[in-house]
Amino acid sequence: MGHNDGSVRGAGFGMMLLFWVLLIGVGTWWFQGFIENQRNPNTHLVNAVTGDGEPIVLERSRSGHFMATGRINGEPVEFLLDTGATYVAVPASLADQLGLERAGSAWFNTANGRVRGDLTTLDEVSLGGFSATEVRGSISPGLEGEVALLGMSFLNRFDIEIRDARMVLRPAQQPRGAHDESPSRP
């Protein structure tokens, strides 16, 4: 009985060890997702599809900012929505990854002072099922990391409402007949 007793104990120990390894692995995976969701609660927008006129609702991150994952030229990009930025500002390293072409340089006033950067045109920028083409952008060497600032060159296409921990973006309403020519009278 001693030989069988040892193999049963070994199997029991192996099962208990497997249980704890799986529990720690699943717990780590869940906790990582929880932390990421606190940093950017709007990652789901990268693949969102909206109907015409449907608003985009963003939740404020734990740090108090509105972060969202969208796309530049079809590639997923994490955005910090910045109504104070004139252009969609892309860090230089991300611009290189996306293959953005530089179209002249300019000076920009940033939170960290005045910096020289490059102008570019983004073929397409999308967020939450909305996309815009030929969006003015800047390549900013002063930006660190992989987060782009989603500025007014994209956001000006929306009516923006901020209440508590939510930002609602609705397609901008254009005045009736703004693009129609007035009918001529005889």
C-alpha positions as CSV (number, residue, x, y, z in Angstrom):
1,M,0.0,0.0,0.0
2,G,2.9,2.4,0.5
3,H,3.8,2.5,-3.2
4,N,0.1,3.4,-4.2
5,D,-0.2,5.8,-1.3
6,G,2.8,7.8,-2.6
7,S,1.5,8.0,-6.2
8,V,-1.9,9.2,-4.9
9,R,-0.2,11.9,-2.9
10,G,2.0,12.9,-5.9
11,A,-1.0,13.2,-8.1
12,G,-2.9,15.2,-5.5
13,F,0.1,17.5,-5.1
14,G,0.4,17.9,-8.9
15,M,-3.3,18.8,-9.2
16,M,-3.1,21.3,-6.3
17,L,0.0,22.9,-7.9
18,L,-1.8,23.0,-11.3
19,F,-4.8,24.7,-9.6
20,W,-2.6,27.4,-8.0
21,V,-0.7,28.1,-11.2
22,L,-3.9,28.4,-13.2
23,L,-5.5,30.6,-10.5
24,I,-2.5,32.9,-10.4
25,G,-2.4,33.1,-14.3
26,V,-6.1,33.9,-14.6
27,G,-5.9,36.4,-11.8
28,T,-2.9,38.2,-13.4
29,W,-4.7,38.2,-16.8
30,W,-7.9,39.6,-15.2
31,F,-6.0,42.2,-13.1
32,Q,-4.0,43.4,-16.2
33,G,-7.3,43.9,-18.1
34,F,-8.8,45.7,-15.1
35,I,-5.8,48.1,-14.9
36,E,-5.9,48.7,-18.7
37,N,-9.6,49.5,-18.5
38,Q,-9.0,52.0,-15.8
39,R,-6.4,53.7,-18.0
40,N,-8.4,53.6,-21.2
41,P,-12.1,52.7,-20.6
42,N,-12.9,53.3,-24.3
43,T,-10.7,50.7,-26.0
44,H,-13.8,49.1,-27.5
45,L,-14.2,52.1,-29.9
46,V,-11.4,50.8,-32.2
47,N,-13.9,48.4,-33.8
48,A,-17.2,50.1,-33.1
49,V,-19.7,50.6,-35.9
50,T,-22.3,53.3,-35.5
51,G,-25.4,54.2,-37.4
52,D,-25.9,57.6,-38.9
53,G,-26.4,60.2,-36.2
54,E,-25.6,57.8,-33.3
55,P,-23.5,59.6,-30.7
56,I,-20.1,58.3,-29.4
57,V,-20.1,58.1,-25.6
58,L,-16.7,58.2,-23.9
59,E,-16.0,57.4,-20.3
60,R,-13.4,59.4,-18.4
61,S,-10.3,57.5,-17.4
62,R,-9.2,57.1,-13.8
63,S,-6.6,59.9,-14.4
64,G,-9.4,62.2,-15.4
65,H,-8.8,62.3,-19.1
66,F,-10.8,61.1,-22.1
67,M,-8.8,58.3,-23.7
68,A,-10.0,56.2,-26.6
69,T,-8.7,53.8,-29.2
70,G,-9.3,54.7,-32.8
71,R,-7.4,54.4,-36.0
72,I,-5.1,56.5,-38.2
73,N,-4.8,55.3,-41.8
74,G,-6.4,52.0,-40.7
75,E,-3.9,51.3,-37.9
76,P,-5.1,51.2,-34.2
77,V,-3.9,54.2,-32.2
78,E,-4.6,55.3,-28.7
79,F,-5.9,58.8,-28.5
80,L,-6.0,61.4,-25.7
81,L,-8.9,63.7,-26.7
82,D,-7.6,67.3,-26.5
83,T,-10.0,70.1,-27.4
84,G,-7.1,72.5,-26.9
85,A,-5.0,71.0,-29.7
86,T,-5.4,72.4,-33.1
87,Y,-4.3,69.3,-35.0
88,V,-4.2,65.5,-34.4
89,A,-0.7,65.5,-32.9
90,V,1.3,62.3,-33.4
91,P,4.5,61.5,-31.6
92,A,7.5,61.2,-34.0
93,S,8.1,57.5,-33.2
94,L,4.4,56.7,-34.0
95,A,4.5,58.8,-37.2
96,D,7.5,56.8,-38.4
97,Q,5.6,53.5,-37.6
98,L,2.6,54.8,-39.6
99,G,4.7,56.0,-42.5
100,L,3.4,59.6,-42.3
101,E,4.9,62.1,-44.7
102,R,6.2,65.4,-43.4
103,A,4.8,68.4,-45.4
104,G,6.7,71.3,-43.9
105,S,7.6,72.4,-40.4
106,A,5.9,74.7,-38.0
107,W,6.2,76.0,-34.4
108,F,3.6,74.7,-31.9
109,N,2.6,76.1,-28.4
110,T,2.3,73.1,-26.1
111,A,1.8,72.6,-22.4
112,N,5.6,72.1,-22.2
113,G,6.4,75.3,-24.1
114,R,7.1,76.2,-27.7
115,V,8.4,73.3,-29.9
116,R,9.2,72.8,-33.6
117,G,7.4,70.0,-35.4
118,D,6.2,68.9,-38.8
119,L,2.9,69.2,-40.5
120,T,1.2,66.2,-42.2
121,T,-2.1,65.2,-43.6
122,L,-3.6,62.0,-42.3
123,D,-5.4,60.1,-45.0
124,E,-8.1,58.8,-42.6
125,V,-8.8,59.2,-38.9
126,S,-11.6,57.1,-37.3
127,L,-13.2,56.8,-33.8
128,G,-16.2,54.9,-32.8
129,G,-17.4,54.2,-36.3
130,F,-16.9,57.8,-37.6
131,S,-14.1,58.5,-39.9
132,A,-12.8,61.6,-41.6
133,T,-10.4,61.9,-44.5
134,E,-7.6,64.4,-45.2
135,V,-7.3,65.4,-41.6
136,R,-4.6,68.0,-40.7
137,G,-2.0,66.6,-38.3
138,S,1.3,67.4,-36.7
139,I,4.3,65.3,-36.0
140,S,5.5,66.4,-32.6
141,P,8.9,65.4,-31.4
142,G,8.0,66.6,-27.9
143,L,5.3,63.9,-27.4
144,E,6.5,60.8,-25.7
145,G,5.2,57.3,-26.1
146,E,2.6,56.0,-28.4
147,V,-0.5,58.2,-27.5
148,A,-1.6,60.7,-30.1
149,L,-3.6,63.8,-29.2
150,L,-6.9,63.9,-31.0
151,G,-7.3,67.6,-31.6
152,M,-9.8,69.9,-33.2
153,S,-8.9,69.1,-36.9
154,F,-10.9,65.9,-36.2
155,L,-13.1,66.9,-33.3
156,N,-14.5,70.0,-35.0
157,R,-16.8,67.6,-36.9
158,F,-18.7,66.9,-33.7
159,D,-20.9,68.7,-31.2
160,I,-19.1,68.0,-27.9
161,E,-21.0,67.7,-24.6
162,I,-19.1,66.9,-21.3
163,R,-21.1,66.0,-18.2
164,D,-19.6,64.4,-15.1
165,A,-17.5,61.5,-16.3
166,R,-18.8,61.3,-19.8
167,M,-18.1,63.0,-23.1
168,V,-20.7,62.7,-25.8
169,L,-19.7,63.3,-29.5
170,R,-22.5,63.9,-31.9
171,P,-22.0,64.6,-35.6
172,A,-22.1,68.4,-36.0
173,Q,-25.5,69.7,-37.1
174,Q,-25.2,71.9,-40.1
175,P,-27.6,74.7,-40.7
176,R,-30.4,73.8,-43.1
177,G,-29.5,74.5,-46.7
178,A,-25.9,75.4,-45.8
179,H,-24.6,73.6,-48.8
180,D,-27.6,74.2,-51.1
181,E,-27.5,77.0,-53.6
182,S,-30.4,79.4,-53.3
183,P,-32.9,78.8,-56.1
184,S,-32.8,81.5,-58.7
185,R,-36.0,83.5,-59.2
186,P,-37.1,84.5,-62.6
